[in-house]
C-alpha cells in the first residue's frame, strides 16, 4: 500500500531558515517558529526540500493549501477553496498562462523550483500591486540573484535527488560569477519521472521528462541601480496523464524578463521598479503517440479503425509593471501601472487520414488585454497600529478572431448561439478594486488584524471562448462570451500570539461573491437554452467562508511540535444553497521535529476529513471522498561546510488515498480522481561551493 510524495518536511530540514513576513509592511519576523495567519513564506527553498514535480506540488506544504492532481506534473493549488485564475501566481513578477485549455500546465507548473530563492503566499487580498483578481490569494515565486552576487567571485551549488517511486532523478546546477558591478548566473536542471505506484501497488500513468536552462545577466552601475535580463527555456516531453483522453508528447516554454530598479535619496519618489516580461508556450497533446488510441464503435462507418486526435495550442503572455514608492508625512505609498496582454490559440484536430483536419477551434484566436492603475498606502496609527488602504482600476478588453472560421464541426459562434442565444462580440470592462486593512499590537506578542477588500476577476479565455464541440451533447464544452466578471467582497479577521516558545494564530474569512463564474451542466437554467448536460458557464452568487489555525511550540531547545488546520465552506446561493464543486474538506497536519548540531530528524502526519458536501449536478465532482491520513519521516545531516544529505520516506504506512479536488479531461468532461503516490523513499545530496 502506498501514497503521496509530498514534501512537507521543509520546516524540519530548514529549522532556522524559514521566513514568514507580513506584507503591510508591519510585523516581520525571521525565525522558524513564526506563523503569520495570512502570509506564509518558506524561505531558502533551495536548501530546504528534496524534490517535487513542480511549483504546485511544492505549495501544498504551506498551511491551508490543497491541490488537485491531473498527472505527475501540473498540480493545481487551491487556497481558501479557490484555484485556477482566482489565484494570482507570478514567476519572478511575471504572469504565465499555460498552453493547455485543460490545464495540464497551470502557472505554478512552470516554476522550476530549485532555481528560486523564495516563495510567498498572501492569502486573500492583502495588496493591490500584483494585479487584479487574486481573491483566493497571491503566490510569488521570486529570485534574488543580486543578493547572491554580493559574494563576489565564482560560486554556486549542485544537487542530485533520487526516489524509488515517481521522480527517479533530479539533477541541478546553479552557477554564479559575480564582479564588482556585474554578474552572470547560469541555471540548468534535468528531471526524469517514471510512473508512480499508489498505495494499492497500482501503477499510475504519471511519467514525464523536464529540461530547463536559464541565464540571468545583471549590471549594477551603482549600489542603488540594477539592470537585469533573464532568459529561460523550459521543455517538457512524454508527459502522461492518468484517465485523461490525451497525453502531452511535447511542451516548450520560452521566458524573457527585464527589470530596472533604482533608489533615490531626494525628491518625491524614493524607489522605482520597472519589470517587463514575455512568456511564449507551445503545447501539443494527443491520444496516440504515448498510448493506444480508441477505435470507432461498430455503428460507425469507420468501425474498428483508430480514432486519432490531437490539440495544438499556443499561449503568449506579455506585460509589465511600473512601481513607484514614496514616503510622505509618515505614510508609505506604493503606486503604479500594470499591463498584461494574453493571446491564446488552440485547435482540436482529426488525424485519422494522417493529415490534420480541424474539428473545433478550442481557443478561437483569443486576446485579453488588461491595463490597471493602482495606489495603496500604509499609515501608522497610535499604539502600534497600522492602516493600509488602496484602490485599483482595471480596463479589460477581450476578443476572439476565429469564431466564424469553419471547422469540421460547429463554428464557435454557432455553438455560443445554440447554448446562450448570442454570438461573440468584443467585450470591454472597467473593474474597480479596493482594500482596507487594520493591524494593531494589543499587548506585547499579541497582534490583531482585520481587512475589507473588493476584487474583480475577469473571465479567462476558456470561460469566455472554449468551443469543444462533439456529436454527443454531454461531451461538449462551450464557453460563454458574454460572461460577467466575478466581484468578490471579503472580510477577514485574525489574531496571532507570539512568545519565546509558542506561536499560535487563528484567522477567519467571509467572501461574498457576485457573478461567480460556475462551470456547470446545461439543464435549461436562466440564460441557458439547452437541457442536454453539456458543459457550460454561467454567473451565480456564492458565499465562501472558512477558518485557519496554526501553531508551533518549542517544547525544549531541540524539540518542536507544530500543526495546522484549514476548513472552508462554499455555497452556490443562487441555486437553493447548492454546494460549490471542488471544495477541499477539513485538512491539516501535525509535525514533530528534533534537531541537533548539524542534523535533525522529524515525522509528520498529514490528514484530511471525508468530503460529503459535493455538487450533485457538476461533472467536475467524482463523488464523495473518504478521509485519509499519511505519515512522513525525514532526516537531514550537514557534512562539513560543503555537503548536505537529506533522506526520507513519504507515506510511510503505504496508504491508498486521493485528494478530493478532481480534474476533467478534454475529450470527456467527466472528472477523474487520481490516487496519490504510495510509499516513496527519497534521498538528496546537495553541495555549495
N, C-alpha and C positions, 0 to 999 in steps of 0.2 A: 504494500500500500504506500502511495506517495502523494506529495502535494507541493506547494509553491516555492519558488526561488526568490522570495522577497529578501531585500537587503536592509531590513530594519535594524541591523546590528550597528549602524553608523554611530550611535551615541556611545557605545562601549569602545569602539575602535578609535574614537577620536575624543576621549573623555575630557580634554581641556581645550578643544579647538572648535566648538560649535558656538555660533553667534546667533542670538535672537535679538533683532533690533526693531524698535518701534519707528514707524515712518512719519511721525508727526512734525518735525523730529522732536522726540521727547525722551523717554527712557531708553537708554542704550546700554545694555549690559552684555559683557563678554565673559561668560563662564558656562560650563557645561550644564548647570542645573537650571538655568533660566528658561522659562517657558512663557512667552507672551501670548495671550489668548487669541490675538488677531494676526500676529505676524510670526512666521517661522522661517528661519534662515540657516539651514545646515551648512556651515561654512567649511572651507578647506576640504571640499568633497574629493579632491584628487588623492587625499591621504586617508580617507575615512570609509572606504567602501571596497567591496570586492568587484563584482561585475553586475551589469543589468543590461537588458535588451536595448533599452532606450531611456530617454528622459522621463517618459510616462511611468515606467516601472520604478525608476528612482523616486519619483514624487510620492509613491504610496507609503514610503517610510515616514512621511510627515504626518503628525496627528491630524485627524479629520479628513484625510484624503483617501478616497476609494478609487476603484478603477473598473473598467470593463475590458475584457480580453477578447481579441479577434484572432490572434495568432501568436507567433513567437515574438513579433515586434508590433508596433502600432497600438500600444496600450493607451487607453483614453482615460485621463484623470477626471475625477468627479470631486468637486468641493461644494459643500453645503447643498448637495442634491443637484448641482448644476455642472454641465460639461460642454464640450464642443465650443462653439463661439460665445457661450456665456462665460467663458474664461478668457482673459487676455493673456496669451502666452508669448513672451518676447525672448528671442535668442540674441543676446548682446544688443538689446534695444531695437531689434528688428522683428517685424511680423513675418511669419511664414505660413502660407496656406497650402496644404498638401495637394498632390495631384490626383487623388482618388476620390470620386464622388461618394464612395462607400467608406471613406476614412480609414483605409489601410495604413495611411501615413499622416496621422494628426500632427499638429505642430511640434509637440514635445518629442516625437519620434525622430526628428531631425537634429536633436540636441546630442551631439557626440559627447557624452557626459564627462569623460576623462579630461576633456580639453577646457573645461570651465572651472573657475576658481570658487564660484559662489552661486547658490540657488536660493531665492527668496520667494516665499508665498505670502501675499497680502490677502487675507480672507475678507470677502465682501468688498465694498467700495471704500478704500482708505485714501485714495488720491485720484486726481483727475488728469495728471500729467502724462499718463501712459497710453491714453486713448479712450475712445468712447466705449460704452458697454462695461464688460468686466463685472457683471452683477454677482457672479459666484466668487470671483477673486481674480488676482493678477499674479502670474508666475514670471519671475525674472531669472533667466539663465545668464550669468554675467562672467566675462573675462576681465582680468585686471593685469594685463601684460606690463603696463607702465610701472606698477608697484614691484613686479618681479624683476624688472630691469634696473631697479635701484642697486641691485647687487651686480656690479659690472663684471665683464668677462664672459666666459662661456660656461653655462651650467644648464641643468635640466634634470629630467627624470625618465625612467623607463619602468614598465610594469608588464608582467605576464600573469594571466589568470587562466585557470582551467577548472572544469567541473565535470562530474560524471553523468549529468542529466541536463540536456539543453545546450548551453553555450560551452563548446569544447575548448575554444581558445580565444583569448582576447589579448592582443599584443599592442603596446602603446610606446611611442617615442615622442618626447616633447622637449625640444632643444631651444635655448635662448642665447643669443650673442648680443651683449649689451655694451655700448660705449658711453661716452660722456653725454652725447646729445642724440643718440640714435639707438635703435635696437631692431633685431630681426628674430622672430620666433617661427620655428618650423614644427608642425604637428603631423603625426601620422598614426593611424590606428587601423588594425585589421581584426575583424571579429568573424568567427565561424561557429554557427549554431546548428546543431542537429535536432531532429525531432526529439522532444522530451517524452517521458512516460509519466502518467498521472499516478495517483495512489493505488489504483486498481491494476497497475502494471500494463495499462493500455497506452499504446503509442499515440501521441497527439501530433498531427501534422503542423509543425511549427518551425522548421528549419529556415535559415536564411544566411546569406553572406553579406558582409559590410566592409567596405574600404572607404577610408576618409583621410584626406590630406588637406593641409592648410598652411597659410603664411600670414603672419602679422608683421607689418613694417611700420615702425614708429619713428617720428622725428620730434625732438623736444628742444627747440632752439633756445627756450628759456625755461626756468623752473615752473612757470605758470602756463606755458603754452604746449599744446600737443596736436600733432597731425598723425593720424593713424589709418592705415589701409589694411583691410583683411580680405583675403581671397580663400575660399574653401570649396572643396569638391567632395560630395558625398555620393557614393554608389552603393546601391543595394541590388542583390540579384538572387534569383531562385528562392523567393520568399513564399512559403507555403501557409495556407490559411485553412484550418480545420472546419469542415461543414460548409464553407463558403462555395459559391459556384465557380470561383476563379482563384488563381494564384497570380503572383507577380514575378515574372521572369526577369524583369529589368526595371530599375528606377534610378534616375540620376538627378542630383540637385547641385546647382552651381550658385554660390552665395558670394556677394560682394558688399562690403561695408566701408564707409569712410566717415571718420569723425574728426572734428576740430573742437578743441576745448581751450578756454582761456580764462584767466582771473585778472581782475583789475583792482588796483588799490585806491583809485579815485573815480568819482563820477557816480551816476545813478545805478549802473549795472556793475555788480561785483563779480559775476561769473556768467560765462556764455558757453553753451554747448550746442553744436550743430552736428547731427548724425543723419546720414543717408544710407540707403540700402537698396539692393536689387537681388531678389531670390527667384531663381528660374528652375522649375521642376518639370521633368518629363517622366511620365508614368505609363507603364504597359502592364495590363493584366489579361489573362486568357484562361480558357478551360481545357487546354490540350497539351501545352508544351511540358508541363510538370505533373500532369495527371491524365488518366484515360477519359476522353470526353464522353458525354452521354450520347445515346443514339436516338434517332427518331422513333416514335411509337409505331405500332403495327398499323394504326389507322392513317398514318401519314404517307403520301406518295414516295417519300424517301426512307421508308421503314427500314430500320437496321443500319442505316448509314450514320457515321459520326456527325454530331451537331456541334460544329466548331464556332466559337465566338471569341472575340477579343474586344477590349476597350483601350483606346489610345487617348491619352489626356495630356494637357499642358496646363501649368499654373505659374503665372508670373506675378510677383508681389513687389512693388517698389514704393518708396516713400521716404519719409524722414521726419525729424523733429528738431525744431529750434527752441531751446530752453534758455530763458534768461532768469537770473536770480538777483534780487535787490533786497537791501535791508533799510527800512525807513521807520523811524520813530519806534524802534523796538520790534517791529513786525518783520517777519521773514517772508518774502514774496517769491513765488515761482510762477512764471507765465511764459506763454509762447504759442507755438503753432505745430499741429500735427498734420501731415499729408500722407494718405495711403491710396494706392492705385492697385486694384486686383483685376487680373484678366485670366479667365479660365475657359478652356475649350475641351470638349470630350465627345467622342463618338463611340457607339456600340456597333460592332461590325459582325457580319456573317462571312465566314471564311470557308464554307463548305466546298466551294469551287477552287479554292486556293487563291482567289482574288478577293480583297476586302470590299464588301458591299454594305453601305451604312444602313443599319436597322433603325437607329434613333440617334438624334443629336442630344446626348445626355446633358451637357452644358452647351447650349447653342451660342457659342462665341459671346460669353458674358463678361461685362466690365462693371465693376463697382468702384466709384471714386468717392473718397471721403476727405473732407478738409475740416479741421477743428481748431478753434481758438480756445485757450484755457488760461485761467489765472486762479491761484489759490494762495492763501496767506496763513501763517501761524502767528497768533497774537498771544503774548504772555499775559496771564492773569494773576492777581494776588493769591497768596497762599499756595504756591506751587501748582498753579493751574495753567492750562493752555487751551486756546480755542483755535480751531482750524476751520476755515471756510473757503469755498471756491465755487467757480462757475465755469462751464464749458458749453460752447455752441458748435454743433457739427452740421455741415452741409453735405448731403449724400445724394449721389446720382447713380442710378442703376439702369443698365440697358443690355439687351441681347440682340445680336445681329443675324442669327441664323434661324429665327423662329419660323420663317416661312420656307426655308430650304427643305426640299422634299427627300426624305429617306425612303426606304422600302415601306416602312410603316407610316404612322401618322406624323405630320409636322408638329412642332412644339405648339404652335398657335392652335392647331386643330385639337390637340389634347387639352390645352387650357380652356378652350371654348366648350368642350364636352363636359368638363368637370366643374368649371366655375362660371361659364357663361360670358367670358371676356377673353380677349387676346392680350398679349404682352405689349405694353407701352413703356416708354421711358418714364422712370419713376424718380421724383425729387422729394427729398425730405429735409426738414430743418429740425434738428433734435437738440434739446436743451437739458443738460445735466447739472446737478448741484450737489454740494457736500457741506455738512456742518458737523464738526466733531468737537467734543469737550473731554478734557482729561484733567484729573486732579489727584495729587497725592494727599490722601486723607490723613494718614499717620505714617511715620517712617516705616517703609516696607509694604504699605498697602496703597494700591493705585486703583482709582475708579475711572471708567471711561464710558462714553455713550456717543452714538453717532446717528445722524439722519442723512439719507442720500437719495437722489433721483438719478437713475442712469438709463440710457436708451440704447438698445441693441437693434441694429438694423438687420434684416434678414440676409442670410448668406446666399451664395449662388445656387446651392442645392435647394434651399427652401423656396426660393423665388422661381427657379427656371428648370429644375431637373425634368427630363422627359424620357423616362424609361417605359416605352410602350411595349405591350405584349398582347397577343391574341386573347389570352386568358386574363380577365379583368383583375383577378386577385393578385396577379404578378406585376401589375402596373405600379409605377411610382411617379407621380406628377406634381411638380411644383406649382406654387400659386403666385403669379407675377404681381398681383395686387395686394399681397400680404402686408399688414401693417407692422411697423416696428414695435418691439416689446418695450413697455415702460415699467421699470422696477422702482418701487418706493420702499426703502428699507430703513429699519431701525435696529441697532444692536446695542447691547449694554453688557458690561462685564466688570469683574474685579480680579486683581492679581495681588497675591500676598507673597512677598519675598523676604526670607530671613536667612540667617547664616547657614542653616542646614535644610531648610524647607522652602520649596516654591510650589504654590498652588494657584490655579487660575480657573475661572469659570466665565463663560460668556453665553448669551442667548441672543437670538436674532429673529426678526419677522420681515418677510419680503412680500409685499402686496403687489401683484403683477397684473397690469392691464395689457391686453392683447398678446398674451403669452403665445408663442408660435408652437403649436402642437402638431407633431406628425401623427396622423390619425387614419382610420379606415373609413372609406366613403360609405355612409349609411343615410344619406339624404338630410344631413344636418343643415342648419341655416347657412346658406351660401354654397352648399354642395349639391350639385344637380343629379348625382348618381347614387345608387344604393348597391354597388357591385363589389364592395370590400377592397377597392384599390387603395393604395397608399396616397394620401393627400395631405395638404397643410391647411390649417385654419387657425384663426385667432380665438382665444378664450381668455377668461380671467382665472387667476390662480393665486393661492396662498402657499408660501413656503416658510416654515419656521423650524427652529432647532436649538439644540443645546450642545455645548462642547466643554469638556472638563479635562484638565491636565494637571499633573503633579509630579514632583520629584523630591525624594528625601535622602539626605546623606545620613544613613544610619550610623556609619563610622567614617573615619577618614578614607577608608578604602572601599566601602560597600555602599552602593547606591540602589535605591528602589524607585522605579518610575512607572507611570502609566497614563493612559488617556482613554477617553470615551467620547464618541460622537453619535448624535441622534438627529435625524431630520424627518419631517413630516410634510408632504407636499400634496396639495389637493387642487383639482380642477373644479372651481366653484361654479363655472358656467353650466356644467352637466351634472347637477344634483350631487355635488360633493364626491365626484369620481376621483380616485387616486391618479396622480400623475405617474406615468410609467418610468421605469428605470431608476427608482429611488433606492439607495442602499439602506440596509437595515441598521439597527444599533450595532456599532462595531468599535473596536479598540485594541489595546494591548497592555500587557504587564511585563516589566523588564527588570532584571536583576543583574548588576554589574559589579565585579570585584577587580580592583586594579592594584598593581604592584609597581616596582621600579622597572620601567621599560616593558611592561606586559600588562595585559588584562584579559579576563575571561568573562563570559556572560551567557545568559539564557533569556529567551523572550517567548511569551505566549501571545499569539495573535488570535483574535476571535471575532465572530460576527453572529448575531442572533438570527433566527429564521425570519424570512420576509414573507408574510402572508398578505400584505396590503399591496395588491397589484391592480393594474388597469385591465379589466377583463376584455376590453374591446381593442386593445393595442396589439398589433403583430410584433411590436418591439419586446413584448414580455414573453418569456418562455413558460413561465408559471411560477408557482411558489418555490422558494429556495430554503432548504434546511439550514439550520445553524451549523457552525463548524469552529474548531479550534486547531491551531497548528503551532508547534513548538520548534524554535530555532536555538541552536547553541553556536558559540563562536569564540575565537581567541585571537589575540594579537600580540606579537613579540617584535621588539626593535633589536636589530642585530648590529652592533657598532653604531657608527654615525651615518652609515650609508643605506643599509638594507632594513626592510620591514617585511615581516611574514604574517599573513593572516590565513586562518583556516576556519571552517565552519561546516555545519550541517543544517540546511534549511528543511523544514518539515520532518523533523527527527522521527516522529512516530508514523510517517508514511500515510497520512490521512488522504482520503479522496474528497475533494471539495471544489466548489466553484464560486466565484463572486456572483452576486445577484444580477448586476447590470449585464445585459447581453447585447449582441450586435447582430443586425440583419445583414444579408449579403445582397449583391447586386441583382443576380438572376432570380432570386427568390426572396421577397421582402420579409418572410417569416424569420424571426430571430433564432439564433442558436446559442447554446450555452457551452462554454469551453472550460474543461477542468483545468485547474492549476497544476503545476509540476509536483511530482511526488518527492520522495526523499532525495535530496541533492547535496552531495559532498563537494565542497569547493576549496580552492587554495589560490592565494595570490601572493606573489613576490614582487616588491617594488624597490627601486633604488633611486636615490637622489645624489647628484654629484655637482 
